[in-house]
């Protein structure tokens, strides 16, 4: 990707998401709510984390998580449809 997430004032909600390697800033917008997500550079919100997500081979689009990934078991189960 070449850009992050930009909220145009509509009140975006991001949950259980990895936003990584999109350029700076990872998320922009005053109405954005982010929870239980791994955000490059960090972002305020309940359960959020930062740090390398530990993808297997991101250059080859293999985005499975390696055993030491900070994203493993870090989401919110009640927020999964």
Backbone as CSV, one residue per row, in Angstrom:
resi,resn,N_x,N_y,N_z,CA_x,CA_y,CA_z,C_x,C_y,C_z
1,UNK,0.837,-1.184,0.000,0.000,0.000,0.000,0.877,1.240,0.000
2,UNK,0.286,2.342,-0.361,1.060,3.577,-0.383,0.477,4.644,0.519
3,UNK,-0.619,4.335,1.201,-1.178,5.297,2.144,-1.812,4.550,3.294
4,UNK,-2.055,5.259,4.374,-2.688,4.659,5.529,-4.187,4.842,5.466
5,UNK,-4.804,4.923,6.638,-6.243,5.105,6.757,-6.504,6.574,7.036
6,UNK,-7.375,7.189,6.260,-7.696,8.604,6.436,-9.197,8.734,6.649
7,UNK,-9.578,9.335,7.775,-10.985,9.578,8.088,-11.339,10.981,7.619
8,UNK,-12.325,11.082,6.779,-12.745,12.369,6.231,-13.856,13.011,7.064
9,UNK,-13.916,12.669,8.367,-14.905,13.269,9.246,-16.194,12.473,9.356
10,UNK,-16.174,11.222,8.898,-17.381,10.408,8.936,-17.458,9.524,10.171
11,UNK,-16.416,9.496,10.991,-16.429,8.686,12.195,-16.077,7.235,11.946
12,UNK,-14.923,6.973,11.417,-14.480,5.617,11.116,-14.215,4.831,12.393
13,UNK,-14.454,3.515,12.332,-14.161,2.616,13.440,-13.313,1.475,12.905
14,UNK,-12.150,1.274,13.513,-11.215,0.228,13.104,-11.036,-0.712,14.292
15,UNK,-11.333,-2.010,14.085,-11.235,-2.999,15.160,-10.578,-4.255,14.612
16,UNK,-9.682,-4.867,15.416,-9.040,-6.131,15.041,-8.342,-6.046,13.686
17,UNK,-7.517,-5.040,13.525,-6.898,-4.766,12.232,-5.402,-4.547,12.387
18,UNK,-4.637,-4.893,11.363,-3.212,-4.571,11.302,-3.042,-3.504,10.222
19,UNK,-2.480,-2.357,10.607,-2.157,-1.290,9.656,-0.643,-1.144,9.705
20,UNK,0.031,-1.604,8.647,1.481,-1.703,8.668,2.065,-1.432,7.297
21,UNK,3.171,-0.716,7.254,3.950,-0.467,6.047,3.150,0.272,4.970
22,UNK,2.382,1.275,5.408,1.570,2.062,4.491,2.092,3.472,4.306
23,UNK,3.144,3.834,4.966,3.615,5.204,4.933,3.063,5.968,6.119
24,UNK,3.540,7.158,6.318,3.135,7.950,7.487,2.142,9.013,7.078
25,UNK,1.176,9.329,7.886,0.835,8.607,9.112,0.030,7.348,8.801
26,UNK,0.074,6.376,9.708,-0.671,5.135,9.496,-2.164,5.402,9.523
27,UNK,-2.602,6.278,10.435,-4.015,6.648,10.551,-4.100,8.140,10.765
28,UNK,-4.988,8.799,10.043,-5.176,10.243,10.192,-6.664,10.547,10.236
29,UNK,-7.034,11.472,11.094,-8.432,11.880,11.192,-8.874,11.946,12.632
30,UNK,-9.562,12.982,12.976,-9.947,13.195,14.372,-11.123,12.330,14.797
31,UNK,-11.880,11.776,13.873,-13.067,10.999,14.214,-12.821,9.497,14.183
32,UNK,-11.586,9.082,14.049,-11.273,7.667,13.921,-11.178,7.009,15.289
33,UNK,-11.915,5.932,15.494,-11.856,5.128,16.712,-11.125,3.830,16.375
34,UNK,-10.074,3.527,17.115,-9.281,2.329,16.849,-9.175,1.518,18.136
35,UNK,-9.519,0.212,18.043,-9.440,-0.684,19.203,-8.867,-2.030,18.779
36,UNK,-8.137,-2.636,19.686,-7.603,-3.986,19.503,-6.960,-4.181,18.129
37,UNK,-6.118,-3.235,17.767,-5.447,-3.282,16.472,-3.950,-3.065,16.647
38,UNK,-3.175,-3.539,15.697,-1.733,-3.311,15.687,-1.468,-2.234,14.646
39,UNK,-1.000,-1.083,15.119,-0.811,0.080,14.254,0.659,0.474,14.238
40,UNK,1.242,0.568,13.056,2.632,1.011,12.942,2.767,2.403,13.542
41,UNK,3.674,2.550,14.486,3.887,3.822,15.163,2.957,4.029,16.350
42,UNK,2.009,3.126,16.557,1.082,3.208,17.679,-0.101,4.113,17.396
43,UNK,-1.161,3.923,18.179,-2.357,4.756,18.083,-3.132,4.579,19.373
44,UNK,-3.682,5.674,19.935,-4.409,5.535,21.194,-5.705,4.741,21.017
45,UNK,-6.036,3.958,22.018,-7.277,3.192,22.001,-7.124,1.902,22.780
46,UNK,-8.234,1.361,23.241,-8.233,0.152,24.053,-7.660,-1.035,23.293
47,UNK,-6.674,-1.704,23.892,-6.115,-2.922,23.334,-5.187,-2.753,22.151
48,UNK,-4.887,-1.520,21.762,-4.006,-1.314,20.603,-2.564,-1.652,20.940
49,UNK,-1.845,-2.084,19.927,-0.428,-2.420,20.046,0.330,-1.799,18.885
50,UNK,1.645,-1.759,19.052,2.514,-1.344,17.951,3.632,-2.364,17.863
51,UNK,4.433,-2.261,16.841,5.529,-3.199,16.645,5.335,-3.977,15.364
52,UNK,6.405,-4.562,14.906,6.380,-5.334,13.672,5.413,-6.503,13.823
53,UNK,4.444,-6.655,12.928,3.465,-7.732,13.061,4.044,-9.126,12.837
54,UNK,5.232,-9.216,12.268,5.865,-10.516,12.081,5.221,-11.359,10.997
55,UNK,4.992,-10.763,9.830,4.474,-11.521,8.706,5.533,-12.507,8.214
56,UNK,5.118,-13.667,7.684,6.061,-14.671,7.177,6.932,-14.091,6.058
57,UNK,6.332,-13.764,4.927,7.072,-13.241,3.782,6.274,-12.104,3.144
58,UNK,6.297,-10.914,3.742,5.465,-9.826,3.216,5.799,-9.437,1.779
59,UNK,7.051,-9.609,1.367,7.419,-9.264,-0.009,6.722,-10.161,-1.032
60,UNK,6.297,-11.340,-0.582,5.606,-12.285,-1.458,4.121,-12.400,-1.097
61,UNK,3.621,-11.415,-0.338,2.217,-11.335,0.073,1.772,-12.501,0.936
62,UNK,2.710,-13.117,1.644,2.377,-14.164,2.603,2.265,-13.490,3.968
63,UNK,1.047,-13.074,4.324,0.838,-12.271,5.515,0.397,-13.091,6.722
64,UNK,0.684,-14.395,6.705,0.460,-15.189,7.914,1.385,-14.655,9.004
65,UNK,0.981,-14.804,10.255,1.771,-14.298,11.367,2.737,-15.363,11.879
66,UNK,3.973,-14.948,12.168,4.947,-15.859,12.756,4.618,-16.057,14.241
67,UNK,5.221,-17.057,14.847,4.903,-17.436,16.230,5.088,-16.297,17.229
68,UNK,6.033,-15.406,17.020,6.295,-14.335,17.974,5.548,-13.042,17.702
69,UNK,4.590,-13.044,16.816,3.886,-11.821,16.439,3.105,-11.226,17.616
70,UNK,3.211,-9.900,17.816,2.428,-9.263,18.868,0.936,-9.196,18.531
71,UNK,0.543,-9.587,17.332,-0.864,-9.553,16.940,-1.608,-10.847,17.282
72,UNK,-0.878,-11.908,17.620,-1.522,-13.183,17.939,-2.278,-13.054,19.258
73,UNK,-3.534,-13.478,19.245,-4.428,-13.447,20.417,-4.555,-12.043,21.007
74,UNK,-4.471,-11.022,20.174,-4.537,-9.639,20.659,-5.828,-8.942,20.267
75,UNK,-6.701,-9.608,19.539,-7.942,-8.984,19.086,-9.052,-9.102,20.108
76,UNK,-10.217,-8.640,19.730,-11.403,-8.689,20.586,-12.409,-9.652,19.978
77,UNK,-12.617,-10.814,20.594,-13.560,-11.799,20.067,-14.991,-11.279,19.943
78,UNK,-15.510,-10.502,20.907,-16.879,-10.007,20.758,-17.077,-9.091,19.540
79,UNK,-15.991,-8.544,19.008,-16.093,-7.655,17.842,-16.012,-8.400,16.518
80,UNK,-15.933,-9.735,16.561,-15.896,-10.530,15.334,-17.330,-10.906,14.978
81,UNK,-17.769,-10.592,13.760,-19.168,-10.927,13.401,-19.409,-12.428,13.357
